[in-house]
Amino acid sequence: MSRTCGFDHLQHVLSSIKFLHQFTGHFFPGDSFEFKVLLRGLKRKLARPPKQALPITPEMLILMYVHVNIQNPTELAHWTSFVFALRLLYRKSSIAPESLQKFNPHIG
């Protein structure tokens, strides 16, 4: 195994090994206390930090404002939500889709 494999990959490999042991009638030591403690330690050791969404910044709002027509009530409502998001320190991923392909204009 490579050094970059994650804990999920390790669990899949161990699951396959367990299946093969049971299928061939051999004992699998994965149910022992020591093995479970080892897996918990590996899970902790191989854990990756979660990807954190970036906050909305005033610079983002300045770039967005150029494209907003505040005479249009819908665009004004969207603009207001972004201003509130900045004020409430929301993350960008909480109020906007990641890309135009993921945006559904019917549900927002």
C-alpha positions in Angstrom: 0.0 0.0 0.0 1.2 3.5 -0.7 1.7 6.0 2.1 -1.0 8.3 0.7 -3.9 5.8 1.1 -6.6 7.0 3.4 -8.4 5.2 6.2 -11.5 4.5 4.0 -9.3 2.7 1.5 -7.7 0.7 4.3 -11.2 -0.4 5.5 -12.1 -1.6 2.0 -9.0 -3.6 1.8 -9.5 -5.1 5.2 -13.1 -5.9 4.4 -12.0 -7.8 1.3 -9.4 -9.7 3.3 -12.1 -10.6 6.0 -14.4 -11.8 3.3 -11.8 -14.1 1.8 -10.9 -15.5 5.2 -14.5 -16.3 6.0 -15.1 -17.7 2.5 -12.2 -20.1 2.7 -13.1 -21.0 6.3 -10.0 -19.4 7.9 -9.9 -17.4 11.2 -9.8 -13.6 10.7 -8.3 -11.8 13.7 -10.1 -8.5 12.9 -12.7 -9.1 15.7 -10.1 -9.0 18.5 -9.8 -6.1 20.9 -6.2 -5.3 19.9 -7.1 -5.1 16.2 -10.0 -2.7 16.9 -7.7 -0.5 18.9 -5.2 -0.6 16.1 -7.8 0.5 13.6 -8.9 3.4 15.8 -5.3 4.6 16.1 -4.9 4.3 12.3 -8.1 6.2 11.8 -6.8 9.0 14.0 -3.3 8.9 12.4 -4.6 8.9 8.8 -7.3 11.5 9.4 -7.2 14.4 6.9 -8.3 17.9 7.9 -11.7 18.9 6.5 -11.8 21.3 3.6 -13.1 24.5 5.0 -15.2 26.9 2.9 -13.8 30.3 2.4 -15.7 33.3 3.9 -17.3 36.0 1.9 -15.0 39.0 1.8 -15.8 42.7 1.1 -13.6 42.4 -2.0 -15.9 39.7 -3.3 -18.9 41.9 -2.8 -17.2 44.8 -4.7 -16.6 42.5 -7.6 -20.1 41.2 -7.5 -21.8 44.6 -7.2 -20.7 45.5 -10.8 -23.1 42.8 -12.1 -26.1 43.6 -9.9 -29.0 45.7 -11.1 -30.6 46.9 -7.9 -33.6 48.2 -9.8 -34.6 44.5 -10.4 -36.3 43.2 -7.2 -34.9 39.7 -7.6 -31.3 40.8 -8.0 -31.8 43.3 -5.1 -33.0 40.4 -2.9 -29.9 38.3 -3.9 -27.6 41.3 -3.2 -29.2 41.8 0.2 -28.7 38.2 1.1 -25.0 38.5 0.2 -24.6 41.6 2.3 -26.3 39.9 5.2 -24.0 36.9 4.7 -21.0 39.1 5.0 -22.4 40.7 8.1 -23.3 37.3 9.7 -19.9 35.7 8.6 -21.5 33.0 6.5 -19.4 30.9 4.3 -19.7 31.2 0.5 -20.7 27.6 0.2 -23.7 28.1 2.5 -25.4 30.6 0.2 -24.2 30.1 -3.4 -23.7 27.1 -5.6 -20.2 25.9 -6.5 -20.7 26.4 -10.2 -23.3 27.4 -12.8 -23.8 23.8 -13.7 -25.0 23.1 -10.2 -27.3 26.1 -10.1 -31.0 25.3 -10.5 -32.9 28.5 -11.3 -36.3 27.0 -10.3 -35.4 26.3 -6.7 -32.6 28.9 -6.2 
